[in-house]
Amino acid sequence: MPTSSLVMFEEEFKQITAVIDRLLKEANAKVVFLVDKDGQLIAASGETGDMDTTSLASLTAGNIAATGGLAKLIGEKEFSILFHEGEKDNLHISIVGQRVIVVVIFDQRSSLGLVRLRVKKANDELNAILQKLLRRVEKKPSVQENLLAEITDTDIDKLFH
């Protein structure tokens, strides 16, 4: 897959949001994030009001990159699932389609087993949406190409006069 920034269309964004909203409920989680590997937050669901979502997204991508380095050192391609256990909250982090990261924050109201089960199902759905999105992007010219094609010499003259 390409490593450039992910282009998102409204249709796929709505599908992704529906999947993470459902994951939040089915896993009995506090928060679910979808982050790209560049550290950009794609979507979030749950109790995000008091969280620095930008930092969380960035640090999650950094965590994936660091553990990717560890994986390579021991001969693995990557670690597709990470789990961090805290006193109150836990993080379950998984990679979808080698492109995006699902972060589930949960507490004692849920269990690691339930979260893993629900994340596996959601990851399959998210992977299908991402594959569809990538096929769609490959078929369409880039947004920049579309914008440049629509600009005429008259538009440029109006801009500078």
C-alpha positions in Angstrom: 0.0 0.0 0.0 1.1 3.5 -0.6 2.6 5.5 2.3 1.1 8.8 1.3 -1.7 10.4 3.3 -5.1 8.7 3.2 -7.8 10.4 1.1 -11.2 10.1 2.7 -14.6 10.5 1.0 -17.8 11.1 2.9 -19.3 7.8 2.1 -16.4 5.8 3.5 -16.0 8.2 6.5 -19.6 7.5 7.4 -19.0 3.7 7.1 -15.9 3.9 9.3 -17.7 6.0 11.9 -20.5 3.5 12.0 -18.0 0.6 12.6 -16.1 2.4 15.4 -19.4 3.5 17.0 -20.6 -0.1 17.0 -17.2 -1.3 18.3 -17.4 1.2 21.2 -20.8 -0.3 22.2 -20.1 -4.0 21.6 -16.7 -3.9 23.4 -18.2 -1.8 26.3 -15.2 0.6 25.8 -14.7 4.2 26.8 -13.2 5.4 23.6 -12.3 4.1 20.1 -10.0 6.0 17.8 -8.9 5.3 14.2 -5.5 6.8 13.4 -3.4 6.6 10.3 0.2 5.5 10.6 1.3 9.1 10.1 -0.4 10.0 13.4 -3.4 11.7 12.0 -6.7 11.1 13.8 -9.3 9.8 11.3 -12.3 9.2 13.5 -13.1 8.9 17.2 -16.1 7.7 19.2 -16.9 7.8 22.9 -15.7 9.9 25.9 -13.2 12.1 24.0 -14.1 15.4 25.7 -11.2 15.5 28.2 -8.6 13.9 25.9 -5.9 15.4 23.8 -6.9 13.4 20.7 -4.2 14.9 18.6 -1.4 13.9 21.0 -3.0 10.5 21.5 -3.1 9.9 17.7 0.5 11.0 17.3 1.8 9.0 20.2 0.0 5.9 19.1 1.6 6.1 15.6 5.0 6.6 17.3 4.3 3.5 19.5 3.5 1.4 16.4 6.7 2.7 14.8 8.8 1.9 17.8 7.4 -1.6 18.2 7.8 -2.1 14.5 11.5 -1.6 15.1 11.5 -4.1 17.9 9.7 -6.6 15.7 12.3 -6.3 12.9 15.1 -6.9 15.5 13.6 -10.3 16.3 12.7 -11.2 12.7 9.0 -10.3 12.7 7.4 -8.1 10.1 5.4 -6.1 12.7 3.3 -6.6 15.9 -0.2 -6.3 14.7 -1.7 -6.1 18.2 -0.4 -4.2 21.3 -1.9 -4.1 24.8 -1.1 -1.7 27.6 -2.6 -2.3 31.0 -3.0 0.6 33.5 -4.4 0.9 36.9 -7.7 2.3 35.7 -7.7 2.2 31.9 -6.2 -0.2 29.3 -5.2 0.4 25.7 -5.8 -2.2 22.9 -4.0 -1.1 19.7 -4.3 -3.0 16.5 -3.2 -2.4 12.9 -5.7 -2.7 10.1 -4.6 -3.3 6.5 -1.0 -2.2 7.3 -2.4 1.3 7.0 -4.5 2.4 10.0 -4.5 1.8 13.7 -7.5 1.1 15.9 -7.1 2.2 19.5 -9.6 1.0 22.1 -9.5 2.5 25.6 -11.4 0.4 28.1 -11.7 0.0 31.9 -13.0 -2.7 34.3 -16.5 -2.5 32.7 -15.0 -4.6 29.9 -12.4 -7.4 29.5 -9.4 -7.9 27.2 -11.1 -11.0 25.7 -14.3 -9.1 24.8 -12.3 -6.2 23.3 -10.1 -8.6 21.3 -13.1 -10.4 19.9 -15.0 -7.3 18.9 -11.9 -5.6 17.5 -11.2 -8.6 15.3 -14.7 -8.3 13.7 -14.4 -4.5 13.4 -10.9 -4.8 11.8 -12.3 -7.1 9.1 -15.0 -4.5 8.3 -12.6 -1.6 8.4 -10.2 -3.4 6.1 -12.9 -4.0 3.6 -13.8 -0.3 3.7 -10.2 0.8 3.3 -9.7 -1.6 0.3 -12.8 -0.1 -1.3 -11.5 3.4 -0.6 -8.1 2.7 -2.1 -9.6 1.3 -5.2 -11.8 4.4 -5.5 -8.8 6.7 -5.1 -6.9 4.8 -7.7 -9.7 5.4 -10.3 -10.1 9.1 -9.7 -7.6 11.8 -10.6 -6.3 13.6 -7.6 -8.1 16.5 -6.1 -5.2 18.8 -7.0 -5.4 17.6 -10.7 -9.2 18.3 -10.7 -8.7 21.8 -9.3 -6.0 22.6 -11.8 -8.0 21.3 -14.7 -10.9 23.7 -13.7 -8.7 26.8 -13.6 -8.8 28.8 -16.8 -6.6 31.6 -18.1 -9.5 34.0 -17.4 -9.6 32.9 -13.7 -5.9 33.6 -13.4 -6.2 37.0 -15.0 -9.1 37.9 -12.7 -7.0 36.9 -9.7 -4.1 39.2 -10.6 -6.1 42.2 -11.9 
